[in-house]
Amino acid sequence: MKYTEEHEWLLVDGDIVTVGITAHAAEQLGDVVFVELPEIGGEVTKDEEIVVIESVKAASDILAPLDGEVVEVNDAIVDEPSKVNDDPEGEAWFFKLKVADMSPMDDYMDEAAYKSFIG
Amino acid sequence: MSDLKITPLTELHRALGAKMVPFAGYLMPVQYPMGIMKEHLHTRQKAGLFDVSHMGQVILRGDSFEAVAKAFERLVPMDVLGLPQGRQRYGLFTNDAGGIEDDLMFANRGDHLFVVVNAACKDADIARLRAALEPDIAVEHLDDRALIALQGPLAETALETLVPGVAAMRFMDVATFSYRGADLWISRSGYTGEDGYEISIPEAVTASFASELMDHPDVEPIGLGARDSLRLEGGLCLYGHDIDAGTRPLEAGLGWAIQKVRRPGGAREGGFPGAGAVFGDLNGAAPRKRVGLRPDGRAPMREGVDLFASPEGGEPIGRITSGGFGPSVGGPVAMGYVSREHVGVDTRIFGELRGKRMPVTITSLPFVAANFKR
């Protein structure tokens, strides 16, 4: 598992990267009440805002961590946004990207580095 | 952060695991480990304890209550003189343009008037009171008393165990009670749309009083986050957002707070700042009105979202001033101002969210019916 400074977790399986938000991010956001996911089949560019996430407190977004094609989205969290608080690093993944160039993964943090990043 | 003021309950908030944030110059709890959603629902179902000690508490004294009331009426468009002893009323300070400088509560406590104003406005309010009323009326800022709100359908039974007698109070009654030798000034009021109390209490006994209240199984501490969603569902204005110096009372739907005796033809008509401008909005003449808004779907629309009459083109017809997710409604709710010709209930308009116009329906307020003990 790798982590971004935007508090996303990235799980690589072959050329597919599954993206979610960390437990720390979910706790900071508070109760999530709305999630908007990207279209399946869409091509996204690294750092593009592709998810809107709203909590009772505020709106925020999720950036595409890599260039790629959206191949799957988790509609369960659209129907039931509170899942993001209940199981952010498991059941409540956001989307899966098919990625050609995995090299930016090297720049992301491992678990130890992320833990020290959030202090 | 060190210049932030604290309250007598700051240590208790920290011990309870509150997330503390700066608010109006104070370090205040925005939420506890329970979280905003559950805190909100707990308050609607049982009882929530709020630290509102940042609000300003002021006593006005003169030769008689009548003298104080007449002087205070020079600053507010309310019937102060006709307020019976032991009763409280909602009020507004207006400016020369009829705009709202602050909203407040004032109570007739026999020989004096007790006023509670917003934290962010209190310095300006006290300066306004001193400038307008001294030396005939003494303006005393009470900075040695805390203010606690206990809100929710079980607030009555919880408070009654600690302060016998409060159950007999009706909505907007005020009275003095005793706790460990200290005087509590209690009003049956609040700002959540629920039944409940606001309790002015000497600082020295505030922490023990709050702890004893929270020992009650139905009482949980509630932060500013849930306070905001509760008052939003209750259709209640937040100063600096839904009302401000550029908003007049009738635009804000607060005409009910201006009693007949202060209106044109009343015995004490006008005589407050901006009376002409305020009266110019009577009989439906206000150019815009505050309305309730229900966005379709689930996406919350927050403060600052522009409102339009049609899905494409045209100039904005209004703007959202408060909005978010309403936990008791179970969906997004908002309030905002819409120009007069578009304000009909059930009118469908559009809010521009992230560049897209999303349908919104104008609704009456409040979103959740008030639960006062009248």
Interface residues (C-beta under 8 A of the other chain):
Chain A: G30 D31 V33 F34 E36 V52 E54 V56 K57 A59 P81
Chain B: V30 Q31 G35 I36 M37 H40 G225 S229 R298 A299 P300 R302 G324 F325 P327 P332 R354
